[in-house]
Amino acid sequence: MRFITPVVLSIALAGAATVVRADDKAPAKMEKAKTLYDRLGGKPAITAVVKDFLGNVLTSSRHLLRLINDVLDLARVESGKLEFRLATVDLAQLVTQVADRLQMTTNEHTIEVDVDETDDTAITGDRDHLEQVLDNLVTNAIKFSPDGGVVRVVVRRDGDEVLLSVHDPGVGISPHQLDAIFGLFYQAEDPVSRRTGGVLRG
């Protein structure tokens, strides 16, 4: 039995990121794709099957990119080099965009966004890192609700703060695990996590 430690995982994913960035054949591939496009008269026939396949490829690519970014961010946190680019972010708008994107990854769940349109949901933050956190929260809500159902994301203004919460019909977290769930690479100890695998990312 071979165990994959956080260090091995970090090296593997960082290596994958390097390969992606170092792909010097990208221009040639783009030119080849353009040539094929031209041969088809600029109107390639995209069937439903092809569209579904391309959608799965895109989803998988984004998932891999999120994993790579998560690992690289962990390395930056540990080295004290994590940087934040602060700007005004409309949290409700960002939540809606993330929900729409992740809805394409599941047919068993419905992702609902609950926002009071009269609320001012603008905050100061790093948009990329906020999106990363939202990705993790909603992805975990989907993953740990194996029977499907509604994943509800609520955004509300409360005085000087904007509150965000994610609700799902999943199995929940045992009380004795609450102090540990934000540990690096912590794996929940319930049957769902053993069946689905992966890392419970806080």
Secondary structure by P-SEA (a helix, b strand, c coil): cccccaaaaaaaaaaaaaaaaaccaaaaaaaaaaaaaaaacccccccaaaaaaaaaaaaaaaaaaaaaaaaaaaaaaaaccccccccccaaaaaaaaaaaaaaaacccbbbbbbbcccccccccccaaaaaaaaaaaaaaaaaaacccccbbbbbbbcccbbbbbbbcccccccccccccccccccccccaaaaaacccccc
